[in-house]
Amino acid sequence: ALNEHLGQVNKMMETGSATEYQVLSTKVRISAIESQRIDLIAALTAQQASMNSLIGSDQSINPIVKTELTSEPPVLPSDSLLSYALHNRDEVILNQKRTSLAELRYGMVKLVNKPSLNLIASGGAKNGYVPYLEEIKANYVVAVGIRVPIFDGTKNKYNLSQARSAITSLSYESEYTKRNVSSELIDAEVYMLASEKKVSQYNLQLEQALKAYSLAETSFKAGVVTNLDLLDSNTSVSESRLLLLKAKIDYSASIYRLKAALGERLY
């Protein structure tokens, strides 16, 4: 677009309807855009190399990616997001299992000093008894034992205290994890909704910028506005497209962030 404007301004300068300042200003803008283009190509090449490295492809291949972002937000009511996340996040489930194990250990420690009654019985048949070595005789053993702890040096008392402390510590850790999940979930949802609104806003801004550029182009051809005014209008269109693209990327990223906060597998 700048090169096209430069050709038009050169023709206008030949007829005296444009100044050298307008020509130089256009050339400066072309130079700046070319510099940005070089940086963008370098960044794109680096990202393509990183993608090839991740997927194990040859570095000379240009990865094929989607031209449109099609991420779909989770289909869940806002008031159900937290309960869904607490049932799916790995750290929450892990804390629940660790708490259950700690409670089982506490129950086992409580039973250590309880009286216990043991009954053992076994039976069979065997030969080799003197003096009739070949005669098979039945043999059996029946035993009854009772164990009544009297004093353990307060060992069980401290073991119980340690087990209770482990349960309390895990309950605090579980509560802390739930609060972090809740905070992360709220942040992700708010960021997603804000990004969605920005997409709508920048869509409208792009439409307005395109209409303004069309009017500026008509006015420029009629000699009402200068070439610089037309270039400013063209720059507004480019910036609006860039902002819209960035908003779409942010919206897509926010959806994945919300899904991760809900505990969904992204891989």
N, C-alpha and C positions, 0 to 999 in steps of 0.2 A: 504493500500500500504506500509506503514512504517513497519507494522508487517511482511509483506511478505519479505521486504528487510532485516529486522532483522534476519529472519530465514535463508536467503541466506548468510548473512555476518557471522552468527555463523558457518555455514557449511564451509565457506571459511577460517575462523580462525582456524578450526580444521585441515585444510590441510596446514595452514601456509601462505595462499594467502591474508589474511586480518589481520588487527591489532585490538587490544583491543580498540584503540581510535575510530575506525569506529563503533564498537559495541556500545560504550558509547554515541557517538554522535547521533546514531540512537535512542537509548533509551531516550535521552534528548528530541529529537524532538517528540517522541511518547508522552512523559509526557506533553509537551507544547500543543500538539494538543488535548489531553484528557482534559486539563484545558479549552481550548477554546470550546470544545464540551459541557462541563458542562454549561458554560456561555450561549451558544446558546440554549441549551435545556431549561434553566431557562427563557431566553427571549421569546422563543416560547410559553412556558406555560403561561407566563404573557399576551402575545398578544392574545392567545386563550381565556383566561379568560375575557379580555376586549371585545373581539368580542362577546362572549356568553352574556355578560352583555348588550351590545348594542342591540342584536337581541332577548333578553329575553329567551335564552335557558339555560338549566341546565349546571352548571360549569364543570360537568364531561364529557360533550360531546365535541369532537374535531370538530370544525367547518370545513366544506368542502369548500375549496376555489379553485379557478382555478390554474392550474399549469403553464398556459401560460398567459401572458398579451396581450390582444387583443384590446387595445384602438385605435380607428381610429381618425386621425387628422381631423379638420374641412375642408370641401371641399369648400374653398373660395379663390379667388385670393388675393394676398397680398395687392393689392391696394384697395380692397373692405372691408378689415377687419375693418378699423376705422369707415367707414360709417355704417357698420352692427352693430358694438358695440354701436355707438351713437343712433341707433334706438331701441336698445334692453336693454341697461343697465337701471336698475330701477332708479338709482339716477339721470340720465340724464332726463328720462321721468318725474320724480317727479319735478325736477327744472323747466321744461317747463310748467307743470301745475301750479306750484306756481307763475311763472312769468305771466301766463295768468290771474290768479286770481288777482294779484297785478295790472295789467293793467285795469281789469274790475273795481276794487275799485277806481282807479284813475279817470276813466271815470265817475263813480257815484259821486265822490266828486266834480268834475267840474260842475255837474248839480245841486248841492245843492242850489246855489244862483241864479239860473235862475228863472224868473217869471213863475208862474204856474196858469193855469186856470182849475177850478174844476166845473163839472156839475153833479148835483144830481137830480134824478127824481124817484118817487115811486108812486104807485097808488093801489087802492083796493076798497072794498065795506064793509060797516059796518052799523049796526042798533044801537038803543039806544039813538038817538038824541031826545031831548025834543022839542016839546011836543009829537011827534009821535014816540014812542019808538020802535014800531014794524016795522017801515018803513026802508027799506034798502036804504042807500044813498051812492053814490060814494064819495071817498075822495082821494085826491092826493096831492103830494108835489113836487114842482119844485124849485130847488135852483141853483144859479150860484155864484161861488166864485172865486176871483182872489187874488193871493198872489205875492207881489212884495217886495223882501228883500231890505232893505235900508242900514243897517249897522249891521254887525255881530261881531264887535270887532276884525277883522282880523282872526277870527277863521278858515274860509274857506281857507284863504291864507296859514296858517300853516298846515292845513290838506292836502292841495295839495302838499306842500313841503315834508311832511312826506310820502305821497303816492309815489312821484317821487323818494325819497330816497330809499324806499323799492324796487322799480323796479330796480334802479341802483345797489343796494346791491345784488339782486338776479341775475342780469346779470353778476356781478363779480363772484359770487358763481358758476354760471353755467359754465362760462369760466374756472374757476379753476377745476371744476369737469371734464370737457372735456379734459383738459391737463393731469389730473391724469389718466383718462381712456386711453388716447393715450400712455402715458408713460408705463402704466401697460401692455398694449397690445403689444407694441414693445418689452418690456422685455420678455414677455411670448413667443412671436414668436421666438426671438433670442435664448432663452433658449431651445425651442423645436428643432430648427434646429441644435443647437450644440449637443444636446442629441442624435439626430438621427445620426449625423456623428460619435459620440462616439460608438454607437451600431455597425456600420459598421467597425470601427477601431478595436474594441475589438473582433469582430467575426474573423477578419483576424489574430489578435494576438493569439487567441485561436488555430486557425488552425496551425499557425507556432509553437506554444508551444507543440502541440500534435505531430507534425512531429519531433521536437527536442527531445521530450521524447522517441519516438520510436527509433530514432537513438542512444540516450544515453543508452537505454535498450539493444540494440544489441551490442553496444560497451562494456557495462558492462559485458555481458555474455562472450564476447571474451577477457575480461581482459584488455581492452584498457583504460577504465576510472575506477575511484574508486566508491565505494558505495555512497560517499558524493556527487559526481558529478551527480549521478543518482537521488539522493534525491533533489538536487537543481533543476533539470529538472522537477521532479514531482511537486515540490512546484510552479514552474512557471506555470504549467498547472492549478493547483488549483487557483492560484491568477488570472489567465486570466479568468477562469470561474466565479470567484467572481466579477471581474470588469465588465464582460459582463452582469451578472445578475443585478448589480447595475445600469449599463447604461440603461438597459431595464426598470428598475423601474423608473429611472429619466425621461426617455422618456415618459413613460405612465403618470407620474405625471405632466410633462410639457404640455401634451395634455389637461389634465383636467384643468390645470391652464389657458391655452389659451381659452378653452371653457368658463370658468368662466369670463375671461376678456371680452369675446364677449357677455356676458349676457345670455348664455344658462343655462337652469335649469339642475343641476347635481343630482337632487333628485326627 
